[in-house]
Amino acid sequence: MHKHSRYSASARPATFSIVGFDPETGDLGVAVASKFVAVGALVPWAKARVGAIATQALANVSYGPRGLDLLAKGHSAKQVLAMLLEDDPRREDRQVGVVDSRGEAAAFTGKNCYPYAGHVVGDFFAAQGNILAGPEVVEAMARAFETTKGELVDKLLAALEAGDKAGGDRRGKQSAAILVVREGEGYGGYTDRYVDLRVDDHPEPVRELRRIFRIWELTLLQREDPSDVVEKSAVAERVQLALKKAGFYKGEVTGRWDDETEKAFTEWAMINNFENKLRSDGLIWGTIYRYLIESAQVS
């Protein structure tokens, strides 16, 4: 079977995506959403200190590993994009976004991509999409990336949400993904996958991606705001109510943070893999506190 014969015109990961770079941290990444199953398996590619690539439309997935290899050899984003397209007989069916480790970004939208198809290239990012509701999708993504504060992951998620709100893929919604790489910041320090999340099939994939990221952040990322804390003594009653609803606290709701409350809270945190966010100074991180209250639906 010819290697491209499975990919008919009706089986394209029509997509809106953004590739980006953070000059402060060196983070590189891709965020993507589509009316296509498991778009995260095809579109996003990234390697720490090298670059990030989104390959979509009639996606040539070889652009991912080949492009990263070319970037690692010192070629710029614009050079790599030209090299990938040069010998591709179906380049006019492709859409690609590339950003390198110096922050240069480049994008290409082939003339055969289904409308609306287009891209916006700015400082440290490229936003692109095809079969979109209109140009407002990529324009909204660009604005969100440029105006959102925080790390690259925050900018990419905000851009994806902005594109989704602006209409996104005009066929509907199905999947979304985000990949952010940072050298030595994967789980246990063994990889560069700082954030690597996928929603493969969901009626609201971008919203679900945000929900999953919140849990990922609580579980694995050490980026708490030092000012975002609450005193255990001040929230004891609500925590006891929440832990009681969750089945961890068996005592009376007294409003006093005692040993039984501490034990129940610690057990809840460890069961949820939040042990790295436990404190011993009479305080709770606000992010953990809010997650507990919201998940237990305590008013």
N, C-alpha and C positions, 0 to 999 in steps of 0.2 A: 504494500500500500504506500502511495506517495505520502511523504511526511506531512504535507499540508492538506491532504484530502479530507480530513475530518473537520476542518474549520470552514464551514459554509458561511455565506454572508449573514445567515440568521443566527450564527453562533459566535457573535463578537462580544467581548467584554466591553460594551459601550459604557463609558465610564466618565466620572469626573474625579480628578486626582490632583495632588499637589506634592511637589518635591521641595525640600527646603534644607537650609544650612543655618546654624547658629554660630556666629563668629566669636561669641563669648565662651561657649562650652566646646565648640567643635562638633556638636551633634549634627548628624545627617539623618534624613528620614523621608518617608512617603506616607501619605494618607490617601485613601481611595474609597469610593462607594459606587455601586452599580446595580442595575436590574440584571444581574448575572450571578449565578451561584458561585460562592467561594472565590470572589474576585481577588482576595488576598493571596491565593495560590498562584496567580499569574502576573499581576501587575507590579507589585512593589519589590524592589531590589535595593539593597544598601550594604555598605561596608564601611566601618569606622576608618577615619582618616583617608578615605578614598573618594566616596561619592554616593549618590542615590539616583535611582532611575525608575521611572514609571513607563511601562510599555503597554499600550492598549489599542483600542479599535480592533482591527484584525491583528491581534497582538503577536508580534514575533518575540516569543519569550527568550530566545537566545540573545536578544539585546541586553537582557539583564546581566548574565555572567560575562558576556563578551565586552559589554560596556564598562563594567567594573574593572575588568582586566586591563582595558585600555587606559582608564583613569589612573589605575595603580602604576602604570608605566609613565605617568606624568603628562598625558595629554589633557587638554582643557575640556570643559563640558561642550563647548561649541565644536571643537575638533572631533571629539568622540561621536557626537550626534552626526556630523557629516560622514564620518568613517562607517558608522553603522548603516546609514541610508545608502551609501554609495553603491554597494553591490547587491542591493535588495530589489529584485524585480517588482515586488509588490509594495514598494515604499509609499506609494500614494494611498494605500489602504491603512497605513500605520499612523499612530499618534504616539509621541514620545516626549517625556520631560526628563531633563538631566540637570543635576547640580554637582559641582565638584567640591573638593575640600578647601578650596580657596574662596568659595562662595559664588563663583560664576555659574549662571544658570542659562539654559537654552531649551527650546521646545520646537516641535515640528508637528504640524497637522496636515496630513495628506489630503489632496483635493477630492479623493474618493470617500473620505470619512462621511458618515451620514450626518445631516444637519440636525440642530445647530452643532457645528464643530469649530473649536477655536482654542486659543491659549492666550495667557497673559504672562509675560516675563518681567520680574522686578528684581530688586536687590535681594539676593540670597534665596530666591524661589522662582518656580515656574508652576502655574496652575493651568490645567488643560482638561478638555472634556469633549465628548461627542455624543450625539443623540440627546442633546440637552434641551431644556425648556427654552433656552435662549442665551445670548451673551452675558446676561445678568448673572448667570451662575458662576462663571469663572471670574467675573468682575467682583462679585461679592466675596469670593474666596480670597482674591488678592487683597481687598480692603481689610478683611479679617486678619489675614496673616500680618499685614503691615501695622495694624493697630493693637493687636492683642499683646498684653504683657506676659512675661514668664519665659519658661523654657521653650525649646522647639516643639516639644510634644503638645504644649498648650496652644501654640500658634497653629499647628497642623490640625488639631481637633477643632479649634474655633473656625478654621477655614472650611473644613469639611461640613460642619454644622451650618455655616453661612451658605455654602453651595446647596445643601439639602433644603434649607429654608427658601432659597431663591428659585426652587423648582427642580433642581438636580436632573437626573435621568428622566426624560419625558415619558419613558415606558413604565416607570414605577420604581419600586425599591426592592432590594433583595439581600445584598451583602455589603460589608464594609470592612476595612482593615487599616491598621496603622503599624508602621515599623520605624523605630528610631534607634540608631546605633551610636554607641559611645564606647570607646576603647576600654576593655576590662570591666565594664559595668553591667554585663549580663549576670544571671543568677550565679552566685558563688564566685564571680570574677572570671569565669572560664570562657565567656564569649563576649561579643560586643552588643548583644541584643538587649538594650536598655528597656525598650518597650516593644513588645511583639504580640499583637492582639488581632483576632479575626472574629467576625460575625459572618458565618457562611450562608445562612438562610433565615431571614427574620422579616416581619412586616415593617419594622422600623429599625433598620440596621445601624444607622448613625446614632440614634438615641441609645440603642443597646450597646454600641461600642463605648459610648461615654460612660454608661453604667458599669461596664466591665472594667474600664480604665480606672474608675474610682476605687474599685476593690483591689486592682493591681497596685495602685499607688499606695493604698493603706498597707498592703501586704509587703511590698518589696522596695518602694522608693523612699529614700531618706531625704526628704525635702520639706519637712514641716516648718511652718512659720512660728518662730519662737514666741510670738505674742498671741498665738491662737491656742490658748489653754484655758481650762476651767478648773476651779478648786473642787476636789472630791466632796468636801463638806458642804459646798453650796448646791451640789446637784445630786446628793445622796438619794433623795426620795424618788426622783425621776429615774435614776439608774436602777434602783431597787425594783421599781415597777417594770422597767424594761427587761431586766434580768429575770424577773418572776414570770413575765409573759413568755420569755424565751426558754423557760424551764431550768434556769441555772440557780436562781435564788429561791430558797425554801422558807426563809424566815419572814418575820413581820415587816411591813413597810413602816419603818420608824423615822426615816429621814436622817438617821445617823450613820455615818460611814464607819462600820465596825469590821472586825476580822471576817465575819461571815460574808459581808458585802465584798470585801477585798478578794476573798477566795473565789466567790462567784464571778466577779468581774474578770479576774485573772483566767479562770477556766474558760469563760466566754471568749476572751481575746485569743487564747491559745488554740481553742477549737477552730477559730476562724483564721488562724495563721497570722494574727496580729501581734505576736509576742515581742517583735522587735520595736513595737510602739508603746510597750508598757513602761511606766515611770515609777520611781520610788520616792518622789518628793511631794506627795499629796496633791499632784496635779494630773489631769488627763488631757491629752491632745484634743483640741476641739474637733478635728476630723473624725477621730475615733468615737468621741462622745456623740456627735451628730449621727454617725452611721448607726450606732446602737439604738438611739432614740427613734430614728426614722424606720429602721428595719423592724423594730418591735411595735411601731405605730403607736407610740405613747404621745399623747397631746401635751 
